[in-house]
Amino acid sequence: KWIGTVEGLALFDDLSWRVWTTFNSDLFSNNISTLVFDGGNRVTAGSVNGGIAVMIDTAMTVYCRNNSSGIPDNSVLQIAIDSSGHYWFASPAAGVFVDWGNLNWQIYNQANSGMPVSASTCIFIDENDVQFIGTEQNGMVKRTMPDSWEYYTSANSDLADNGIHALIKDQNGLLWIGTYQSGLQSLKTAPTATVEISENFKFY
């Protein structure tokens, strides 16, 4: 069991604990904000102000601006993996960015893409590789590959709050949206990515 805390990264094997911190490892921050498991032996941890830590078994590699890895932001609030195994990162300062492999980072932010803002809080990638991105104050972004962008805010939809905290889709196709001030909402998504969103998306 891997556990992210504000005082380091912990591993519990049902018998004993092991904890990695800035004092006993290569971590640059003890504030672990998110964890993702690839189904094999890799766990990737995002942190606040400390970049990304990749654990393969219990061997750690850290990617941080402090060690010239090329990562665009030291804070990562959520990580998602697409169907090709690429890792996507939601960043409060750099929008979203992806690792295409070999530290080949590509950034999508307000300056170079359809992102309405560079402050992203969370990301969920569905079975069709459609990306749902939460922002701090600008609602939710939907990106259909390769480069189609749509936005949902309280001004143009029934979204109750433009501050998005968490996103996840259930087995019935409902996208659940956790907001900062207005609780939990669900969004009924279209069965395929090709159906018109305006006709097939409904907030409940």
C-alpha positions as CSV (number, residue, x, y, z in Angstrom):
1,K,0.0,0.0,0.0
2,W,1.5,3.3,-1.1
3,I,0.4,6.4,0.8
4,G,1.1,10.0,0.0
5,T,1.3,12.3,3.0
6,V,2.5,15.9,3.7
7,E,5.4,14.3,5.5
8,G,6.7,12.0,2.8
9,L,5.9,8.9,0.7
10,A,5.0,5.8,2.7
11,L,4.9,2.1,1.9
12,F,3.0,-0.4,4.1
13,D,3.3,-4.2,3.4
14,D,0.8,-5.1,6.1
15,L,3.6,-5.8,8.5
16,S,5.9,-2.8,8.5
17,W,6.3,0.8,7.2
18,R,8.9,2.4,5.0
19,V,8.9,6.2,4.6
20,W,10.8,8.3,2.0
21,T,11.4,12.0,2.9
22,T,13.7,14.8,1.9
23,F,16.1,13.6,4.7
24,N,16.6,10.0,3.6
25,S,15.9,10.0,-0.2
26,D,16.2,12.1,-3.3
27,L,12.8,13.8,-2.7
28,F,12.8,17.6,-3.0
29,S,9.4,17.9,-1.2
30,N,7.6,15.8,1.5
31,N,4.2,17.0,0.3
32,I,3.0,14.2,-1.9
33,S,-0.2,15.3,-3.7
34,T,-1.1,12.4,-6.0
35,L,-0.2,8.7,-6.7
36,V,-0.8,6.6,-9.8
37,F,-0.1,2.8,-10.3
38,D,0.6,1.5,-13.7
39,G,-0.5,-2.1,-13.0
40,G,3.1,-3.4,-13.0
41,N,5.8,-2.4,-10.6
42,R,5.8,1.3,-11.1
43,V,4.3,3.9,-8.8
44,T,4.5,7.6,-9.8
45,A,4.1,10.3,-7.2
46,G,3.4,14.0,-7.8
47,S,4.3,16.5,-5.2
48,V,3.9,20.1,-4.3
49,N,7.2,22.0,-5.1
50,G,9.1,18.8,-5.5
51,G,8.4,17.5,-9.0
52,I,7.7,13.8,-9.7
53,A,9.1,10.7,-8.0
54,V,9.0,7.4,-9.9
55,M,9.3,4.3,-7.8
56,I,10.1,1.0,-9.6
57,D,9.9,-1.6,-6.9
58,T,11.5,0.6,-4.2
59,A,14.1,2.3,-6.4
60,M,13.4,6.1,-6.7
61,T,14.1,8.5,-9.6
62,V,13.1,12.1,-9.2
63,Y,12.3,14.6,-12.0
64,C,12.4,18.1,-10.7
65,R,13.5,21.6,-11.9
66,N,16.2,21.4,-9.2
67,N,18.0,18.6,-11.1
68,S,17.6,19.9,-14.6
69,S,15.2,17.2,-15.8
70,G,13.3,19.6,-18.0
71,I,10.0,19.2,-16.1
72,P,8.0,22.5,-16.6
73,D,6.6,22.8,-13.1
74,N,7.7,21.4,-9.7
75,S,4.1,21.0,-8.6
76,V,1.8,18.2,-9.9
77,L,-1.7,17.8,-8.5
78,Q,-2.9,14.8,-10.4
79,I,-1.5,12.2,-12.8
80,A,-3.3,10.2,-15.5
81,I,-2.1,7.5,-17.9
82,D,-3.5,7.2,-21.5
83,S,-4.1,4.1,-23.5
84,S,-0.6,4.2,-25.0
85,G,1.0,4.3,-21.5
86,H,2.0,8.0,-21.6
87,Y,1.8,9.9,-18.3
88,W,-0.1,13.2,-18.2
89,F,0.3,15.7,-15.3
90,A,-2.0,18.4,-14.1
91,S,0.0,21.4,-13.0
92,P,-1.0,24.6,-11.1
93,A,1.4,26.7,-13.1
94,A,2.1,24.9,-16.4
95,G,-1.3,23.7,-17.5
96,V,-1.0,20.0,-18.4
97,F,2.1,18.3,-19.7
98,V,2.9,14.8,-21.0
99,D,6.0,12.7,-20.9
100,W,6.4,11.2,-24.4
101,G,9.4,9.2,-23.1
102,N,13.1,10.0,-22.5
103,L,12.2,13.2,-20.7
104,N,10.5,14.6,-23.8
105,W,8.0,16.8,-22.0
106,Q,5.2,18.5,-24.0
107,I,3.3,21.3,-22.4
108,Y,-0.3,22.4,-23.1
109,N,-1.1,25.8,-21.5
110,Q,-2.9,29.0,-22.1
111,A,-0.1,30.4,-24.3
112,N,0.3,27.5,-26.8
113,S,-2.9,25.5,-26.9
114,G,-6.7,25.5,-26.3
115,M,-6.3,25.6,-22.6
116,P,-8.2,28.6,-21.2
117,V,-5.8,29.0,-18.3
118,S,-2.5,27.5,-17.1
119,A,-3.7,26.6,-13.6
120,S,-5.0,23.0,-13.8
121,T,-6.0,21.0,-10.8
122,C,-6.9,17.5,-12.0
123,I,-7.0,15.3,-15.1
124,F,-9.0,12.2,-16.1
125,I,-8.5,10.3,-19.4
126,D,-11.3,8.0,-20.4
127,E,-11.3,4.8,-22.5
128,N,-11.3,6.8,-25.8
129,D,-8.4,9.0,-24.6
130,V,-10.7,11.9,-24.2
131,Q,-9.1,14.2,-21.6
132,F,-11.2,16.0,-18.9
133,I,-9.1,18.7,-17.2
134,G,-10.2,20.6,-14.1
135,T,-9.0,24.2,-13.6
136,E,-8.8,26.3,-10.5
137,Q,-11.2,29.0,-11.5
138,N,-12.1,28.4,-15.2
139,G,-14.3,25.4,-15.1
140,M,-13.7,22.1,-16.9
141,V,-11.9,21.5,-20.2
142,K,-12.6,18.6,-22.6
143,R,-9.9,17.8,-25.1
144,T,-10.5,15.2,-27.8
145,M,-7.4,14.0,-29.5
146,P,-5.6,15.3,-31.4
147,D,-6.5,18.9,-30.7
148,S,-10.2,19.7,-30.2
149,W,-10.9,21.7,-27.1
150,E,-14.2,22.5,-25.4
151,Y,-15.0,24.4,-22.2
152,Y,-17.7,24.0,-19.5
153,T,-18.2,26.9,-17.0
154,S,-21.0,28.2,-14.9
155,A,-21.7,30.7,-17.6
156,N,-22.2,28.4,-20.6
157,S,-23.5,25.2,-18.8
158,D,-25.1,23.9,-15.7
159,L,-21.8,23.5,-14.0
160,A,-22.3,24.9,-10.5
161,D,-18.8,25.9,-9.7
162,N,-15.8,27.0,-11.9
163,G,-13.3,25.6,-9.3
164,I,-12.8,21.9,-10.1
165,H,-11.1,19.7,-7.5
166,A,-11.5,16.2,-8.8
167,L,-12.7,14.2,-11.9
168,I,-13.5,10.5,-12.4
169,K,-15.8,8.5,-14.6
170,D,-17.8,5.5,-13.4
171,Q,-18.7,2.3,-15.3
172,N,-22.1,3.8,-16.3
173,G,-20.4,6.6,-18.2
174,L,-21.1,9.3,-15.6
175,L,-18.3,11.8,-15.1
176,W,-18.2,12.8,-11.5
177,I,-17.0,16.4,-10.8
178,G,-15.9,17.5,-7.4
179,T,-16.0,21.2,-7.0
180,Y,-14.4,23.6,-4.5
181,Q,-17.6,25.3,-3.3
182,S,-20.6,23.6,-4.7
183,G,-20.3,19.9,-3.8
184,L,-20.4,17.0,-6.3
185,Q,-22.0,17.0,-9.8
186,S,-22.3,14.3,-12.4
187,L,-22.1,14.7,-16.2
188,K,-23.7,12.1,-18.5
189,T,-21.2,11.6,-21.3
190,A,-21.9,10.6,-24.9
191,P,-21.3,6.9,-25.7
192,T,-18.6,7.8,-28.2
193,A,-16.4,10.8,-28.8
194,T,-18.0,11.5,-32.1
195,V,-21.4,12.5,-30.9
196,E,-22.2,16.2,-30.5
197,I,-21.5,17.3,-27.0
198,S,-24.2,20.0,-26.9
199,E,-26.8,17.4,-27.5
200,N,-25.5,14.5,-25.4
201,F,-24.0,16.1,-22.3
202,K,-26.3,16.9,-19.4
203,F,-25.5,18.0,-15.8
204,Y,-27.6,16.5,-13.0
